[in-house]
């Protein structure tokens, strides 16, 4: 490269942070934290620009390095010259080289192990951008710590849940973008906010009590609460928070995820409401109403059942009901019931059912004729979810026809 070419390149304005750090959060963090040394140079070893981390790494001043008084070859031990030649060859071929390990000479003469990578700069002919990571004990530890933080943020920003990190007192000190987009709450380093900033007022007190118990027991926190969106609406979330401990065993922070369960919660509420309506209706009609699982085990009897038979719900669920069917009718009833269970078809059968003593006018014969019907409730796949049945008293009709 000609000297005039070098002059032209040097004279061009070059803002390192704007050139390589725009929309590059991780690299910006590296530079701000002084964990990586950056240098812009040419392949002959002439430095054009270095950052403060490079100054601290080599012991030379910024002026010494950028003036050309110190070149790349000057600080490379002889035994590492082949490494440099290999990197230059790779750079010429692919536009990048590394990462690779080598040593550099500090201003005081000591050797510094580094991990290094190089990439060509299309806008700056014959120039490259190199990064260096000092592999000394302290710097290496800081670098690994930074990587852990970077990996955490990558994970936190990638998962579909809302993510928060809270201090031991429960104040939010970090939120991922999903949380900020949903709630409109951004973390202010000067004044961290608590959960009461976005939790529904009806949920916050019980949530705090539950959280305090988890703090005392040093256990994971789990709670369902409504979180306010930026437009003022609320949705149900399942909040899970795990304590992170210091080396001394004290809680350092809480890592929390919030999973949207609003649709599921509303479905559950609708199911509960539907069950309540069903039970109210079942208790209002004059027939005996029951339900059973797909295997035929009874799960529900209405109030009319206990009135007529005198059996408790617990006794009825334990097949005591079979003792109330007339012995002559029981085989037919069980046969039809078992056929229905195997085929899934509805069934209808007439049988005599024994009424409890003291219910109505029980004359010499306590058995009353009933018509039993049952139908299967099926899922969208066709499998049986539940059986619903009724036993309707037909004693008067039987007498008129006899």
BELGI-V269809 format. One record per helix or strand of 2 or more residues. SS is the DSSP state (@ for helix, = for strand). FROM is the first residue (numbers start at 1). TO is the last residue. If there is no record, write none. Layout:
ss:SS from:FROM to:TO
ss:SS from:FROM to:TO
//
This chain:
ss:@ from:3 to:11
ss:@ from:16 to:21
ss:@ from:25 to:33
ss:= from:37 to:42
ss:= from:47 to:50
ss:@ from:52 to:58
ss:@ from:62 to:66
ss:@ from:72 to:75
ss:@ from:78 to:94
ss:= from:96 to:105
ss:= from:111 to:120
ss:= from:127 to:134
ss:@ from:137 to:158
ss:= from:162 to:167
ss:= from:172 to:175
ss:@ from:177 to:183
ss:@ from:195 to:197
ss:@ from:201 to:217
ss:= from:221 to:228
ss:= from:234 to:245
ss:= from:251 to:260
ss:@ from:262 to:284
ss:= from:288 to:292
ss:= from:298 to:301
ss:@ from:303 to:309
ss:@ from:313 to:317
ss:@ from:320 to:324
ss:@ from:327 to:343
ss:= from:347 to:354
ss:= from:367 to:378
ss:= from:384 to:393
ss:@ from:395 to:401
//
